[in-house]
């Protein structure tokens, strides 16, 4: 059942990628559950976009597993660190857009850290580069949520 042996190393690259695909599916499932519970049409629409993005990550990881190639990250993404100073939010049917953004920022931050950790766990340079590219993609999503939060929540206060 475990993907990691007793030394803390993955048993195979395939297992590492399967783990990452499952984490992306978990994100799809999480955002789908939020969408189904939400009563706000704007939040439902935003969640549809998040679901598509996470599905895209699953496809990239599956492609990487199948052909072993994914483009490396082109540049490091700015981190506004807004989510570092926000408390965790429990999803609810009547959550506000602000609460949705906080949840999304924190999930994207966790996904970024996951890919960075996976990259650190491999000695294969091409796989490490691909995982770091996915980490940067998650960081871009987090930056988008942080910018949205800054523009539409912090500016209104």
C-alpha positions in Angstrom: 0.0 0.0 0.0 2.8 2.4 0.8 4.5 4.4 -2.0 7.7 5.0 0.0 10.1 2.4 1.3 11.5 2.3 4.9 14.3 4.7 3.9 11.8 7.4 2.9 12.5 6.9 -0.8 9.9 6.2 -3.5 9.8 2.6 -4.8 9.6 3.9 -8.4 9.0 7.0 -10.4 5.7 5.5 -11.5 4.6 5.3 -7.8 5.7 8.9 -7.3 3.7 10.1 -10.3 0.7 8.0 -9.3 0.8 9.7 -5.9 0.8 13.1 -7.5 -2.0 12.2 -9.9 -4.1 11.1 -6.9 -3.4 14.4 -5.1 -4.7 16.2 -8.2 -7.8 14.0 -8.2 -8.2 14.8 -4.5 -8.2 18.5 -5.5 -10.8 17.9 -8.2 -13.0 16.0 -5.8 -12.6 18.8 -3.1 -13.5 21.6 -5.5 -16.4 19.5 -6.9 -17.7 19.0 -3.4 -17.4 22.8 -2.8 -19.2 23.5 -6.0 -22.1 21.1 -5.2 -22.5 22.7 -1.7 -22.3 26.3 -2.9 -25.4 28.4 -3.4 -23.5 31.4 -4.9 -23.4 31.3 -8.7 -20.2 33.3 -8.8 -18.4 30.8 -6.6 -19.8 27.9 -8.6 -18.3 29.5 -11.7 -15.0 30.1 -10.1 -14.9 26.5 -8.9 -15.6 25.2 -12.4 -12.3 26.9 -13.4 -10.4 25.4 -10.5 -11.7 22.0 -11.4 -10.5 22.4 -15.0 -7.0 23.5 -13.8 -6.6 20.5 -11.5 -7.8 18.1 -14.3 -5.1 19.7 -16.5 -2.5 18.9 -13.9 -3.7 15.3 -13.8 -3.3 15.1 -17.6 0.2 16.6 -17.5 1.2 14.1 -14.8 -0.3 11.2 -16.8 1.5 12.4 -19.9 4.8 12.6 -17.9 4.3 9.1 -16.7 3.5 7.8 -20.2 6.3 9.6 -22.2 8.6 10.9 -19.5 8.7 14.5 -20.8 7.3 17.7 -19.4 8.8 21.1 -20.1 10.8 22.6 -17.2 9.7 25.8 -15.5 10.7 28.9 -17.3 11.0 31.2 -14.3 10.3 31.5 -10.6 6.8 32.9 -9.6 6.4 35.7 -7.2 4.9 34.7 -3.9 2.9 37.5 -2.1 2.6 35.3 1.0 -0.8 36.6 1.8 -2.1 33.1 2.6 0.7 32.8 5.2 -1.1 35.2 7.4 -4.7 34.0 7.0 -6.5 31.4 9.2 -7.8 28.2 7.7 -11.4 28.3 6.6 -13.9 25.5 6.7 -16.0 25.2 3.5 -19.7 25.9 3.9 -22.6 26.3 1.5 -22.9 30.0 2.2 -19.1 30.8 2.2 -18.1 34.2 0.8 -15.8 34.8 -2.1 -13.1 35.9 0.4 -13.4 32.5 2.1 -13.2 30.6 -1.2 -10.1 32.5 -2.1 -8.5 31.7 1.3 -9.2 28.0 0.8 -7.9 28.1 -2.8 -4.7 29.9 -1.8 -3.9 27.5 1.0 -4.6 24.5 -1.2 -2.4 25.8 -4.0 0.4 26.5 -1.6 0.2 23.0 -0.2 0.2 21.6 -3.8 3.3 23.7 -4.6 5.1 22.4 -1.6 4.1 18.8 -2.5 5.7 19.1 -5.9 8.8 20.7 -4.5 9.1 17.8 -2.0 8.6 15.3 -4.7 11.2 17.0 -6.8 13.6 16.8 -3.9 12.9 13.1 -3.5 14.2 12.2 -7.0 17.7 12.0 -8.4 16.4 12.0 -12.0 17.1 15.5 -13.3 14.4 15.4 -16.0 11.8 14.3 -13.5 12.9 16.8 -10.9 12.6 19.6 -13.6 9.1 18.4 -14.5 8.0 18.3 -10.9 9.5 21.8 -10.3 7.6 23.0 -13.4 4.4 21.7 -11.8 5.3 23.4 -8.5 5.7 26.7 -10.4 2.3 26.2 -12.1 0.7 25.7 -8.6 2.6 28.9 -7.5 1.1 30.8 -10.4 -2.4 29.7 -9.4 -1.7 30.8 -5.8 -0.4 34.1 -7.0 -3.6 34.6 -9.1 -5.7 33.9 -6.0 -3.5 36.2 -3.8 -3.8 39.0 -6.4 -7.5 38.5 -6.6 -7.7 38.6 -2.8 -5.5 41.8 -2.7 -7.6 43.5 -5.4 -11.1 42.5 -4.3 -10.9 41.8 -0.6 -8.1 43.9 0.9 -8.8 46.9 -1.2 -12.5 46.9 -0.1 -11.6 46.9 3.6 
